[in-house]
Amino acid sequence: EINAMITVEVLQEMGAAIDVAKNGQAAVDLFTAHAEGYYDFILMDVQMPHMDGYEATRCIRALGRSDAQKVPIFAMTANAFAEDVQKSREAGMNAHISKPLNIRAVYKQMNRYLQG
């Protein structure tokens, strides 16, 4: 929760509009409740209650919307081993950002997708 608060504050300071989901199901619900193309990025905590970030990502990717396959989803996790990165990729995540949060790593990934 503290990581989410810090991330929200830092991203809001740079002008980003933020929605926060308390669990994986809420993340899927927020995504589906908004119009296609509403979200530029999703920062997905891997360890959330009710539905983890991997499952939430798979649910979003399975939606029949044009943006469901395109929206960049970044794993945020304390798990930083190669198998953890692979698990994120297999779930459909575009990048794997380790905690504690390095805001430069987040910016780097965002810029990578904004420029691409």
KEKE-3310 file (N, C-alpha, C; in steps of 0.2 Angstrom, whole numbers, plus 5000, padded with zeros to 4 digits):
npx = (5004:5010:5019:5011:5005:5016:5020:5008:5008:5021:5019:5007:5013:5020:5010:5001:4985:4978:4971:4967:4967:4962:4963:4966:4954:4947:4955:4953:4940:4940:4947:4938:4927:4929:4931:4937:4955:4956:4966:4983:4994:4996:5001:5004:5003:5010:5006:4992:4976:4962:4963:4977:4990:4995:4984:4975:4980:4980:4966:4963:4970:4962:4950:4938:4942:4949:4959:4964:4974:4984:4987:5001:5006:5014:5023:5024:5034:5042:5048:5062:5069:5075:5065:5054:5053:5050:5038:5030:5030:5024:5011:5007:5012:5021:5033:5044:5045:5055:5052:5060:5052:5059:5058:5064:5066:5052:5049:5058:5052:5039:5042:5048:5037:5029:5037:5037)
npy = (4994:5006:5008:5010:5022:5031:5029:5034:5047:5052:5051:5059:5071:5073:5075:5065:5057:5047:5031:5020:5003:4992:4978:4964:4960:4972:4980:4975:4977:4992:4994:4989:4997:5009:5019:5012:5014:5023:5021:5024:5017:5003:5000:4986:4978:4963:4955:4955:4955:4944:4943:4940:4950:4944:4936:4946:4953:4943:4942:4955:4955:4946:4951:4957:4969:4982:4989:4980:4971:4980:4990:4995:4985:4985:4975:4976:4972:4964:4953:4948:4939:4929:4920:4926:4937:4931:4924:4936:4940:4929:4930:4941:4953:4968:4973:4972:4978:4980:4981:4989:5003:5010:5025:5030:5019:5016:5028:5026:5014:5019:5029:5022:5015:5026:5032:5022)
npz = (5000:5004:4994:4983:4986:4986:4972:4966:4970:4965:4951:4949:4952:4940:4932:4928:4927:4938:4942:4955:4960:4972:4972:4961:4954:4955:4947:4934:4933:4933:4921:4912:4914:4908:4893:4877:4875:4885:4895:4896:4901:4912:4929:4937:4952:4957:4968:4974:4983:4982:4967:4959:4951:4940:4935:4934:4923:4913:4912:4907:4895:4888:4885:4874:4867:4858:4864:4874:4871:4867:4877:4887:4900:4916:4926:4944:4957:4971:4968:4959:4951:4937:4933:4938:4930:4918:4921:4922:4909:4902:4907:4900:4902:4899:4904:4918:4933:4947:4965:4979:4972:4958:4952:4941:4933:4930:4923:4912:4906:4903:4894:4884:4878:4874:4864:4855)
capx = (5000:5014:5022:5005:5004:5022:5019:5003:5011:5026:5016:5003:5017:5022:5004:4997:4979:4979:4966:4970:4963:4964:4965:4966:4947:4945:4959:4950:4933:4941:4948:4932:4922:4931:4931:4943:4960:4957:4972:4990:4998:4994:5006:5001:5006:5009:5004:4986:4971:4957:4965:4984:4992:4996:4978:4971:4983:4977:4959:4962:4972:4957:4944:4937:4942:4955:4965:4966:4980:4989:4989:5006:5005:5020:5023:5028:5035:5048:5051:5066:5073:5073:5059:5049:5052:5047:5031:5026:5029:5019:5005:5005:5014:5026:5039:5044:5049:5056:5052:5057:5050:5064:5054:5068:5064:5046:5049:5061:5047:5034:5045:5049:5031:5027:5040:5037)
capy = (5000:5012:5008:5013:5029:5034:5029:5039:5054:5054:5051:5064:5077:5074:5077:5059:5055:5040:5027:5015:4997:4989:4971:4962:4961:4979:4983:4972:4981:4998:4994:4987:5002:5015:5018:5010:5019:5027:5020:5024:5012:5000:4998:4981:4975:4956:4952:4958:4951:4942:4941:4943:4954:4940:4934:4952:4954:4938:4944:4961:4953:4941:4955:4958:4976:4983:4991:4975:4968:4985:4994:4992:4983:4984:4971:4979:4967:4963:4947:4950:4933:4928:4916:4930:4941:4926:4924:4942:4940:4924:4933:4946:4960:4971:4975:4970:4983:4978:4985:4995:5006:5015:5029:5031:5013:5017:5033:5023:5010:5023:5033:5017:5014:5032:5033:5016)
capz = (5000:5004:4987:4978:4988:4983:4965:4964:4972:4960:4944:4949:4951:4933:4928:4926:4930:4941:4945:4959:4961:4978:4970:4954:4951:4954:4941:4928:4933:4931:4914:4907:4915:4904:4886:4874:4874:4891:4899:4892:4905:4919:4933:4940:4957:4956:4974:4976:4986:4978:4961:4958:4945:4934:4933:4931:4917:4908:4911:4903:4888:4885:4884:4867:4865:4854:4868:4878:4869:4866:4883:4891:4907:4919:4933:4949:4961:4974:4965:4953:4948:4930:4932:4939:4924:4913:4923:4920:4901:4901:4909:4896:4904:4894:4907:4925:4937:4954:4971:4980:4966:4956:4948:4934:4929:4928:4917:4906:4902:4900:4888:4878:4875:4872:4858:4851)
cpx = (5004:5017:5017:5005:5010:5022:5014:5005:5016:5023:5011:5007:5019:5016:5000:4991:4979:4972:4969:4965:4966:4965:4964:4959:4945:4949:4956:4943:4935:4943:4942:4927:4924:4932:4938:4948:4961:4963:4978:4994:4994:5000:5002:5005:5004:5005:4998:4981:4966:4958:4972:4985:4993:4989:4974:4974:4980:4970:4958:4964:4967:4951:4944:4937:4949:4961:4967:4972:4986:4991:4995:5005:5012:5020:5027:5028:5041:5052:5055:5070:5071:5067:5053:5047:5048:5040:5027:5025:5024:5012:5002:5007:5020:5033:5038:5049:5049:5055:5058:5057:5056:5060:5058:5066:5057:5046:5052:5056:5042:5037:5046:5043:5028:5030:5039:5030)
cpy = (5006:5013:5012:5020:5033:5035:5034:5046:5057:5055:5057:5071:5078:5075:5071:5059:5048:5037:5021:5009:4994:4981:4970:4963:4968:4982:4981:4976:4988:4999:4993:4993:5008:5013:5015:5015:5024:5027:5020:5018:5009:4998:4992:4977:4967:4953:4956:4953:4949:4939:4944:4947:4950:4938:4940:4954:4949:4940:4950:4959:4949:4945:4956:4965:4977:4986:4986:4972:4974:4989:4991:4991:4981:4981:4976:4974:4967:4957:4949:4945:4933:4925:4921:4935:4937:4925:4930:4942:4935:4926:4938:4953:4962:4972:4973:4975:4981:4983:4984:4999:5011:5019:5030:5025:5013:5022:5030:5018:5014:5027:5028:5015:5020:5034:5028:5017)
cpz = (5000:4997:4982:4980:4985:4976:4963:4965:4966:4953:4944:4949:4944:4929:4926:4930:4932:4944:4949:4961:4967:4977:4963:4950:4950:4948:4935:4927:4931:4923:4910:4908:4911:4897:4883:4873:4880:4894:4894:4895:4911:4922:4938:4945:4956:4962:4976:4979:4981:4971:4960:4952:4939:4931:4930:4924:4911:4907:4906:4896:4885:4883:4876:4864:4862:4858:4873:4877:4868:4872:4886:4898:4910:4926:4938:4955:4965:4972:4959:4950:4941:4929:4934:4933:4919:4915:4921:4913:4899:4902:4904:4897:4900:4897:4915:4929:4945:4959:4975:4973:4965:4950:4941:4930:4926:4922:4911:4902:4899:4893:4882:4875:4872:4865:4853:4847)
residu = (GLU:ILE:ASN:ALA:MET:ILE:THR:VAL:GLU:VAL:LEU:GLN:GLU:MET:GLY:ALA:ALA:ILE:ASP:VAL:ALA:LYS:ASN:GLY:GLN:ALA:ALA:VAL:ASP:LEU:PHE:THR:ALA:HIS:ALA:GLU:GLY:TYR:TYR:ASP:PHE:ILE:LEU:MET:ASP:VAL:GLN:MET:PRO:HIS:MET:ASP:GLY:TYR:GLU:ALA:THR:ARG:CYS:ILE:ARG:ALA:LEU:GLY:ARG:SER:ASP:ALA:GLN:LYS:VAL:PRO:ILE:PHE:ALA:MET:THR:ALA:ASN:ALA:PHE:ALA:GLU:ASP:VAL:GLN:LYS:SER:ARG:GLU:ALA:GLY:MET:ASN:ALA:HIS:ILE:SER:LYS:PRO:LEU:ASN:ILE:ARG:ALA:VAL:TYR:LYS:GLN:MET:ASN:ARG:TYR:LEU:GLN:GLY)
# end
